[in-house]
Amino acid sequence: MPNSCQTNNNHLPVKERLKTWDFWKPLLFIALGGLGGFLYYYYAGCASGTCGITSNPYASIAFGGLLGYFVVNRPCAC
């Protein structure tokens, strides 16, 4: 069974790999997810402190970044 999720950038040198979209796309979506997590914390966060993710800005950013990573690298896409 061929693995269609693999890119052909593994053989490129590091300087050339940094120029590809396959390198930058996950980083962009992690940053956008982190920004979305922070905005969710800021506007709809839990003020009482009892919510695990939304009461802490760092947890909201990390959770949003993780969701952004999974948008790009879906484990079930292959």
N, C-alpha and C positions, 0 to 999 in steps of 0.2 A: 504494500500500500504506500504510494508516494505521499510525502508530507508537503502539502502545498503551502503551508504557512511559513516555510523557511525562505529567507531572502538570499540573493546571490552576492551579498556584500561581505561575506565572511572572508573572502580571499583578497579584499582590497586592503591597502595600507591604511593606517590610522588617519592620516591627513585626508585621504580620499573618502574614507567612510564618514568623516565628520561633515562632508559636503552633501551627503545623500539625505533624502526625505525620510527614509526608513530609520535613520538615527534621530532626527529631530522631532518626528511626529509623536512618539511616546512622551518625550520631555514637554512638548507643547500641551498635550492633553493632561499631563500630570499637573502642570502649572495652572491650566484653566480649571481643572477639578479642584485644586487647592483654593483658587480664588472663589469658586462657587461655594465651597465649604465654608470659607470665611464669611462670605456674604450671607449665607444661610444662618451662621452663628450670629452675625451682627443684626440682621433684621427679624429673624424668627427664633432665635436661640432661647434656651430655657434660663430664665432669670433666677429661679429658685435654687439651682445647683444640683437638682436631683436627676437630671437627664445626663446620661453617660457621655454622649457625643456632643450635644449642642450646648452644654454648659461650659465647655472648655474650648477656647479658640484653636489651640494646637491640635486637639483631637478632631475638631471639625475640618481643619485644613488637611490633616493626614487622611481622614476618611474620604474627603473629596478628591484628594490626589490619587488615592487607591481606586476610587471609582473611575476617575479619568484614565488611569492606566488600563483598567479592565475594559473600557470602551474601545481602546486601540488594540489591545492584545487579548481578544476574547478567547478563553480556553476552549470553548466548544465550537469555534468557527470552522475548525478543520474537520 
